[in-house]
Amino acid sequence: MTGVPASAAGGPGAPGTRGAAAGAPGTGASGAHGSKSSRGGKLGAVAVNQASLWNVANLLTMLRLVLVPGFVALMLADGGYDPVWRAWAWAAFAVAMITDIFDGHLARTYNLVTDFGKIADPIADKAIMGAALICLSSLGDLPWWVTGVILGRELGITLLRFLVIRYGVIPASRGGKMKTLAQGTAVGMYVLALTGPLATLRFWVMAVAVALTVVTGLDYVRQAIVLRRQGLADRKAAAKEAE
């Protein structure tokens, strides 16, 4: 066997014409030691990756996922119209919205971003919002078309991001953040059993949320079209340079 790297032969000083199976003194022992070290390094890396799953940001995301069925149970308890149960449901919804703010901030600030977080965080966001909207519409507190517009926009933009990810990433805009705040505030007000002027106020807050949902959704579509065109142009330019 020729051309075998020295490291594969068991040490930096081993001749290149000898393999681990050649039976040279000291070669087998050092090769076994190197193999064990390699396996130990891989196992250590796996252990670190597994440990990183249980960071604070991911735990907050998991909490938000757990809150979804709890919120639904509280929201629909006793027919769904008991003010006390609705208040508890609002508390669960508020905790979910607050953790949505903190988990992303913690992940970015302390470098706690993981593959699990990238997948679970948007799922948790849409799960709690979708559960609240569907519960409100099923109880007759919110028109189904409002739920359809908001959920349709969220799912559509998520799909759009995946379709254009080969050309680049659509960044979160200030309008998108305002939309999220407006939606959370409006839905929270509808979850509470409000009456009088507050009930009128929540109607207008929801109107603002729906308007921002539509406007920002159209803006994301525009950004996706521009990003795709730019990506295709860059590819054509690179192909011409290669020729």
C-alpha positions in Angstrom: 0.0 0.0 0.0 1.6 3.3 -1.1 0.9 7.0 -0.7 -0.8 6.5 2.7 -0.7 9.7 4.8 1.5 9.5 7.8 -1.5 10.3 10.1 -3.2 7.2 8.8 -0.2 5.1 9.6 -0.4 5.9 13.2 1.8 8.9 13.8 3.7 11.8 12.1 7.0 9.8 11.9 5.7 6.6 10.3 6.9 5.9 6.8 4.4 6.6 4.0 4.7 3.0 2.6 3.3 1.3 5.7 -0.3 0.9 6.6 -1.9 0.1 9.9 -2.2 -3.5 8.9 1.5 -3.8 8.1 2.3 -4.9 11.6 5.1 -2.4 12.2 5.9 -1.8 15.9 4.0 0.9 17.5 1.8 1.5 14.5 -1.2 -0.5 15.5 -1.3 1.0 19.0 -1.0 4.6 17.8 -3.6 3.9 15.1 -6.0 2.5 17.7 -5.4 5.5 19.9 -6.1 7.8 17.0 -9.3 6.0 16.1 -10.5 6.1 19.7 -9.7 9.8 19.8 -11.6 10.4 16.6 -14.6 8.5 17.9 -14.4 10.3 21.2 -14.2 13.7 19.4 -17.3 12.8 17.4 -19.2 11.7 20.5 -18.2 14.8 22.3 -19.5 17.0 19.4 -22.8 15.1 19.4 -23.1 15.6 23.2 -22.5 19.3 22.8 -25.0 19.6 20.0 -27.6 17.7 22.1 -26.9 19.9 25.1 -27.4 23.0 23.1 -31.0 22.0 22.4 -31.9 22.7 26.0 -30.9 26.3 26.1 -33.1 29.1 27.4 -34.4 30.2 24.0 -35.5 26.7 23.0 -37.1 26.1 26.4 -39.2 29.3 25.9 -40.2 28.0 22.4 -41.2 24.6 23.9 -43.2 26.4 26.5 -45.1 28.3 23.8 -45.9 25.1 22.0 -47.1 23.5 25.3 -49.3 26.6 25.9 -51.3 26.1 22.7 -53.4 23.1 23.8 -53.7 24.7 27.3 -54.9 28.0 25.7 -57.5 26.2 23.6 -58.8 24.3 26.7 -59.1 27.5 28.7 -60.7 29.4 25.8 -63.4 26.8 25.2 -64.1 25.9 28.9 -67.7 26.2 30.0 -68.9 26.9 26.5 -66.3 29.5 25.7 -68.2 32.5 27.2 -67.2 32.5 30.8 -65.3 35.7 31.6 -63.1 34.0 34.2 -62.0 31.2 31.8 -61.4 33.8 29.1 -59.2 35.8 31.4 -57.1 32.7 32.1 -57.0 32.1 28.3 -55.8 35.7 27.8 -53.0 35.1 30.4 -51.8 32.0 28.5 -51.9 33.9 25.2 -50.0 36.9 26.8 -47.3 34.6 28.1 -46.9 33.0 24.7 -46.6 36.4 23.0 -44.0 37.6 25.6 -41.9 34.5 25.2 -42.0 35.0 21.4 -40.2 38.3 22.0 -37.7 37.0 24.4 -36.7 33.7 22.9 -35.6 35.3 19.6 -33.7 38.1 21.4 -31.9 35.6 23.7 -31.0 33.3 20.7 -29.5 36.2 18.7 -27.8 37.9 21.7 -26.2 34.9 23.3 -25.6 32.8 20.1 -28.2 30.2 21.1 -29.5 29.7 17.5 -30.1 26.0 16.8 -31.7 24.1 14.0 -34.6 23.1 16.3 -35.2 26.8 17.1 -35.2 27.8 13.5 -38.0 25.3 12.8 -39.9 25.3 16.1 -40.0 29.1 16.7 -42.1 30.0 13.6 -44.3 26.9 14.1 -45.0 28.0 17.7 -45.8 31.6 16.7 -48.3 30.5 14.1 -49.8 27.8 16.3 -50.8 30.1 19.1 -52.1 32.8 16.8 -53.9 30.3 14.6 -55.5 28.6 17.7 -56.7 31.9 19.0 -58.2 33.1 15.7 -59.9 29.7 15.0 -61.4 29.6 18.6 -62.7 33.2 18.3 -64.3 32.5 14.9 -65.8 29.2 16.1 -67.3 31.1 19.0 -68.7 33.8 16.7 -66.6 36.6 18.2 -64.6 37.2 15.0 -65.7 36.8 11.4 -64.1 33.8 9.6 -62.9 36.0 6.8 -60.6 37.9 9.2 -59.1 34.5 10.4 -58.8 33.5 6.7 -56.9 36.7 5.8 -54.5 36.5 8.7 -53.7 32.8 8.5 -53.6 32.8 4.7 -51.1 35.6 4.7 -48.9 33.9 7.3 -48.9 30.6 5.6 -48.5 32.2 2.2 -45.5 34.3 3.2 -43.8 31.3 4.9 -44.2 29.3 1.7 -42.9 32.2 -0.4 -39.8 32.5 1.8 -39.0 28.8 1.1 -39.6 29.3 -2.7 -37.1 32.1 -3.0 -34.5 31.0 -0.4 -32.3 29.8 -3.2 -31.9 33.4 -4.3 -31.6 34.9 -0.8 -33.5 35.6 2.4 -36.4 38.1 2.7 -35.5 40.1 5.9 -38.1 41.0 8.5 -39.4 44.5 8.0 -40.5 47.2 10.4 -44.0 46.9 9.0 -43.9 43.2 9.7 -43.0 43.8 13.4 -45.8 46.4 13.6 -48.2 43.8 12.1 -47.2 41.2 14.7 -47.7 43.7 17.5 -51.1 44.8 16.2 -52.3 41.2 15.7 -51.2 40.2 19.2 -52.9 43.2 20.7 -56.1 42.8 18.8 -56.5 39.1 19.3 -55.7 39.5 23.0 -58.5 42.1 23.3 -60.9 39.7 21.6 -59.9 36.9 23.9 -61.0 39.0 26.9 -64.7 39.3 27.4 -64.8 43.1 26.8 -67.9 45.2 26.7 -68.7 48.9 26.1 -66.1 51.3 24.6 -63.3 48.7 24.9 -65.3 46.3 22.7 -65.6 49.1 20.1 -61.9 49.9 20.5 -60.8 46.3 19.8 -62.8 46.3 16.5 -60.6 49.2 15.3 -57.4 47.6 16.6 -58.3 44.5 14.6 -59.0 46.6 11.6 -55.5 48.1 11.8 -54.1 44.6 12.2 -55.9 43.3 9.2 -54.8 46.3 7.1 -51.1 45.8 8.2 -51.4 42.1 7.4 -52.5 42.8 3.8 -50.1 45.6 3.2 -47.0 43.9 4.6 -48.0 40.7 2.8 -48.0 42.5 -0.5 -44.7 44.1 0.3 -43.2 40.6 1.0 -44.5 39.5 -2.4 -42.8 42.5 -4.0 -39.5 41.8 -2.2 -39.7 38.1 -3.3 -40.2 39.1 -7.0 -37.3 41.5 -6.8 -35.0 39.0 -5.1 -35.8 36.3 -7.7 -35.1 38.6 -10.6 -31.9 39.8 -9.1 -30.9 36.2 -8.4 -31.6 35.1 -12.0 -29.7 38.1 -13.3 -26.7 37.2 -11.2 -26.8 33.6 -12.4 -26.9 34.7 -16.0 -24.0 37.1 -15.4 -21.9 34.4 -13.8 -22.7 32.0 -16.6 -21.5 34.5 -19.2 -18.3 35.1 -17.2 -17.7 31.4 -17.1 -18.0 31.1 -20.9 
